[in-house]
């Protein structure tokens, strides 16, 4: 890290202002420290996360319009760099890649030698991480690093990552992070956090360091102290976003509500619309289901094992000798939603949903997880079968 101009502990938690052009200095400083910088870009009609070198590559003046099964980019009336909610990409793809070789084996005279995968060639720096996404990363941290058996690839990428969070100034039409208590303000899990302040002739970022590494980097940037008015303006941005959520999720008693009603008729109703396409699990920032495939070359000299993202919506995912455990769309949707909002709490101590709304936006038929939960809550006794009684997986 660069030598700080002041002691990092002085800046840790303090708020300073960074002018818009100096955001390039931040990108350059991260690159100089050996990070591969990843950030948002407008491409192919969406906001995606990709390699970032210049602030001109950020989606200046773009926002997104989202609803069930609907996504589109529109021009804003200003030049905000982070004036959107979230796109189809999540940071999961960089920490838990869609495809990853776990090991390779080569034949030798005395048998086969296993060659573990090398460490990542570079550290990653993420710019533009939303509060809901910070919570999603924290959830995956518990999944991949929280137990006795750690995912070494994930751990290597995660330990070396530098996170620049953005407090949301825009709520998407399918966002419900406020009701999940995961946003829109970043509270923890970041090295630096920024709030974009734009209006009239000003375009600044209120910056806050959340780690010693973040404080050291921030100390080397051309900042100035933030005044009370600047801090108030940043708080107003977050408050306005929280008040304009596109959706809400009532989480009171939700865990037991879902677990106690596996035969509620709503599961049949949603199954009649669900395509079992797995879009919701692919865009979800917390889903972690995978499968592995083994490959051997024709000469029998090399073999490898590769892990791929998978989904509980596929028939093969629960296939065992004799067939699939969950053969119907009803049973698969029920498994996904109940695991996400209920069983996950039993496993990892928190909900598996962070309220980003991606599963609603990118569902081809616009199935809304908040509406499905509300429908079961509205009539919990409607032919519901309590746990402990006989029910199958039709």
Helices and strands as residue ranges (DSSP letters): H 8-11, E 15-19, G 20-22, H 23-32, E 35-43, E 46-51, G 55-57, E 62-67, E 70-75, H 92-95, E 99-108, E 111-116, E 123-129, H 131-145, H 152-159, E 162-166, H 177-180, E 192-199, E 202-209, H 212-219, E 223-225, H 228-242, H 254-259, H 265-271, H 279-283, E 290-296, E 302-309, E 319-320, E 323-324, H 329-338, I 339-343, H 344-348, H 358-361, H 369-378
